[in-house]
Amino acid sequence: MKPKNIIVGATGLIGSALVDIMLERGKTVIKTYNGSNSNGGIKLDLRDGNFDGLCDSISENDNVYILSAYSNPSWVFENQEEAKRVNLIGTINFIKKIIPKSPRIIYMSSVEVFDGTKGGYEECDLPNPLNLYGAMKYQIECYLKEKYDRHTIVRTSWNVGLDFRSRCVVSLTYQSLLKAGAKMAVDNKFSITSVEDTAQGLCALGNFPEIKKIHICGDGVVSRSQIAELIIQNSKNSALMNFEPCHFSEISYSEPRGLINNMNNSLSKEVMGISYQNSLDVILKKIAIIDRETINL
């Protein structure tokens, strides 16, 4: 029987890109959504525990991608109870419900499970999350490892969608540069990944059931100040932009954040044959998109 690919969170940034790639490759896809944007999918709210309609269609031949979560660490900290209902309690309840069906579970985790002290994190490195968002992601990782063997944990970093509406580090930096008093840390470094590459990797995972944990993230490392400089050098609104270079310790956050948040992607390239777009090219493409959609200021 041809396996089905159930994508929980199919209308999000990564989920919608994954749907497009799978459909292009002729794979069978079942999409879920929560909210008004159905896109032809099945309504699934991780908060209410009503999973029967979806679970009835799942079998042991299927791949279940769990991509749905509140992903803004600041929002998660400010809305802890609501975030916990989805990112932790709802996700665990959903996993419990589908385990008897014996599908393969592919769970989207994050670089935020690490503490950002060294960078270049490999799959075998021990997580030590600094913030609530990362802690919840790590709790799900631990639950899967303890309770269910047929799983794969995927960690990713900042994903950039090449459209105007998607939230990413480039668009956030662009908007900050238009405001007075912008500060950009020279020592805060991370990976940039095109969401297309992330979706390609997730799709390819269907052929590698033996993989338990993998990092899907772009090559290279960029700093927040480097992104700011690229934007100013290439944006039509550069005359209105400015920032003060600083150290990460000078930036105020509601809870701790990792300083160096990049991961080693060697396994994804060597085992799965993934190639990643150049991070600087991805940034430049995103700047051009924001420029086209931004009204002249």
C-alpha positions in Angstrom: 0.0 0.0 0.0 1.3 3.4 -0.9 2.3 5.3 2.2 0.3 8.4 3.2 2.1 11.5 4.5 0.1 13.2 7.2 1.3 16.8 7.7 0.2 18.3 11.0 0.6 22.1 10.5 0.3 22.0 6.7 -0.5 25.7 6.4 2.6 27.0 8.3 5.8 28.1 6.6 7.5 24.7 6.6 4.3 22.7 6.3 3.1 24.5 3.2 6.4 24.1 1.5 6.5 20.4 2.3 3.0 19.9 0.9 4.0 21.6 -2.4 7.1 19.4 -2.8 5.3 16.2 -2.0 2.5 16.9 -4.4 5.0 17.7 -7.1 6.5 14.3 -6.5 3.2 12.5 -6.7 3.1 11.5 -3.0 -0.2 11.0 -1.1 -0.7 13.9 1.3 -3.2 14.5 4.1 -3.1 18.0 5.4 -4.3 19.4 8.7 -5.0 23.0 9.6 -6.1 25.0 12.6 -7.8 28.3 12.0 -9.5 29.7 8.9 -7.0 28.7 6.3 -8.1 25.2 5.5 -6.4 24.8 2.1 -8.4 21.6 1.6 -7.2 20.0 4.8 -8.6 18.3 7.9 -9.4 20.5 10.9 -7.0 19.6 13.8 -6.7 21.5 17.0 -4.1 20.0 19.3 -5.7 21.7 22.3 -9.1 19.9 22.2 -7.9 16.3 22.0 -10.4 15.4 19.3 -8.1 13.4 17.0 -10.4 10.5 16.0 -11.2 11.7 12.5 -7.6 11.9 11.5 -6.4 8.9 13.5 -8.8 6.6 11.8 -7.0 7.1 8.5 -3.5 6.5 9.8 -1.7 3.1 9.3 1.7 1.7 10.0 2.8 2.4 6.4 2.3 6.2 6.9 4.6 9.1 7.9 3.2 11.6 10.3 5.0 14.9 10.3 4.4 17.0 13.4 5.2 20.6 12.4 2.5 22.5 14.3 3.6 24.6 17.2 3.9 28.2 18.5 7.4 29.0 17.3 8.1 32.5 18.5 10.1 32.1 21.7 9.1 35.6 23.0 5.4 34.9 22.4 5.8 31.5 24.1 7.3 33.1 27.2 4.6 35.7 27.3 1.8 33.2 26.8 3.1 30.2 28.7 -0.2 28.4 29.4 -1.5 28.7 25.8 1.9 27.6 24.4 2.1 24.6 26.8 -1.4 23.5 25.6 -0.2 23.2 22.0 3.6 22.7 22.1 3.6 20.2 25.0 0.3 18.8 26.3 -1.5 18.7 22.9 1.5 17.3 21.1 2.0 14.5 23.6 -1.7 13.7 23.6 -1.7 13.5 19.8 1.4 11.2 19.9 -0.2 8.9 22.4 -3.3 8.7 20.2 -1.4 7.7 17.1 1.1 5.3 18.6 -1.3 2.3 18.5 -1.5 2.9 14.7 2.3 2.4 14.5 3.1 5.1 11.9 6.5 6.7 11.6 6.5 10.0 13.5 8.7 12.8 12.2 8.9 15.5 14.7 10.1 19.1 14.0 12.4 20.3 16.8 14.7 23.3 17.0 18.2 24.5 17.5 16.7 26.2 20.6 17.2 22.9 22.5 20.9 23.8 22.7 22.4 26.5 24.9 24.3 28.4 22.2 27.6 28.3 24.0 29.7 26.7 21.2 27.8 26.4 18.0 28.3 23.7 15.4 26.0 21.4 17.3 25.9 17.8 16.1 23.1 15.3 16.5 24.9 13.6 19.4 25.4 16.8 21.4 23.5 17.0 24.7 20.7 19.6 24.7 20.5 22.2 27.3 17.7 24.6 26.4 17.8 28.2 27.8 14.3 29.2 27.1 10.8 27.8 27.5 10.3 27.2 23.7 13.4 25.1 23.6 12.6 23.3 26.8 9.2 22.2 25.4 10.8 21.0 22.2 13.3 19.0 24.2 10.6 17.5 26.4 8.9 16.1 23.2 12.2 14.8 22.0 12.7 12.9 25.3 9.1 11.6 25.2 9.5 10.1 21.8 12.9 8.6 22.7 11.4 6.9 25.7 8.0 5.9 24.5 8.2 5.2 20.7 10.9 3.7 18.6 9.5 4.6 15.1 10.4 8.2 15.2 12.8 10.8 13.7 13.7 14.1 15.4 14.5 16.9 13.0 16.2 20.0 14.3 16.3 23.2 12.2 17.3 26.8 12.6 16.0 30.1 11.2 14.0 29.3 8.1 13.5 31.9 5.4 10.5 31.8 3.2 10.8 33.5 -0.1 7.6 35.5 0.2 6.6 38.7 1.8 4.4 37.5 4.6 6.6 34.8 6.3 8.2 35.9 9.5 12.0 35.3 9.5 15.2 36.8 10.9 15.7 38.8 7.7 12.3 40.5 7.7 12.5 41.1 11.5 15.9 42.7 11.0 14.7 44.8 8.0 11.9 46.2 10.1 14.2 46.9 13.1 16.6 48.9 10.9 13.8 51.3 10.0 13.3 52.2 13.7 15.4 54.6 15.7 17.9 53.1 18.1 18.3 49.7 16.4 21.1 47.5 17.8 22.6 44.5 16.1 24.9 42.0 17.9 28.2 41.2 16.2 28.6 38.0 18.2 25.1 36.5 17.9 25.5 33.9 15.1 23.3 31.3 13.6 22.4 29.3 10.5 20.0 30.6 7.7 18.0 27.9 5.8 15.8 28.3 2.8 12.4 26.8 3.7 12.6 25.0 0.3 15.7 23.2 1.5 14.1 22.2 4.7 11.0 20.9 2.9 13.3 18.9 0.5 15.0 17.3 3.5 11.8 16.4 5.2 10.4 14.9 2.1 13.6 12.8 1.6 13.4 11.5 5.1 10.7 9.2 4.0 13.4 7.1 2.3 15.5 6.9 5.5 13.5 5.2 8.3 16.7 4.3 10.1 17.5 7.9 11.0 16.5 8.8 14.5 17.8 12.3 14.7 19.0 14.8 12.1 19.9 18.4 11.6 18.4 20.1 8.5 19.9 23.6 8.4 21.9 25.7 6.0 25.6 25.9 5.5 27.7 28.5 7.1 27.2 31.0 9.9 26.0 34.6 9.8 25.8 37.2 12.6 22.9 39.5 13.2 25.1 42.5 12.3 26.1 40.9 9.0 22.4 40.5 8.0 21.8 44.2 8.9 24.8 45.3 6.8 23.6 43.2 3.8 20.1 44.8 4.1 21.5 48.3 4.2 23.9 47.6 1.3 21.1 46.2 -0.9 17.7 47.6 0.1 16.0 50.5 -1.7 15.2 51.9 1.8 18.9 51.9 2.9 18.9 55.7 3.4 16.3 55.3 6.1 18.2 52.5 7.9 20.8 52.6 10.6 22.0 50.5 13.5 24.6 50.4 16.3 26.8 47.4 16.5 26.8 45.8 20.0 27.4 42.6 21.9 24.7 40.1 22.4 24.9 40.6 26.2 23.6 44.2 25.6 20.4 43.0 24.0 17.5 42.6 26.5 15.3 39.5 26.2 12.6 38.2 28.4 14.5 35.0 29.0 18.0 33.8 28.0 18.8 33.1 24.4 21.7 31.2 22.8 24.7 33.2 21.6 25.9 30.9 18.8 23.0 28.9 17.4 24.3 27.0 14.4 24.3 23.3 13.8 26.4 20.8 11.9 24.5 19.5 8.9 27.0 17.0 7.7 24.8 14.0 8.3 22.0 15.4 6.1 24.4 16.0 3.3 26.4 12.8 3.5 23.6 10.3 4.2 20.6 12.0 2.5 22.5 13.9 -0.2 20.9 17.2 0.6 22.5 20.4 -0.8 21.7 23.7 0.7 21.4 27.1 -1.0 24.0 29.7 -0.1 22.9 31.6 3.0 23.9 35.0 1.6 22.0 34.3 -1.6 18.9 33.4 0.5 19.2 36.7 2.4 19.6 38.7 -0.7 16.5 37.1 -2.3 14.5 37.9 0.8 15.6 41.5 0.8 14.5 41.9 -2.8 11.1 40.4 -2.0 10.6 42.8 1.0 11.7 45.7 -1.1 9.2 44.9 -3.9 6.3 44.6 -1.4 7.3 47.6 0.8 5.6 50.9 0.0 8.1 53.6 -0.6 8.8 55.2 2.7 
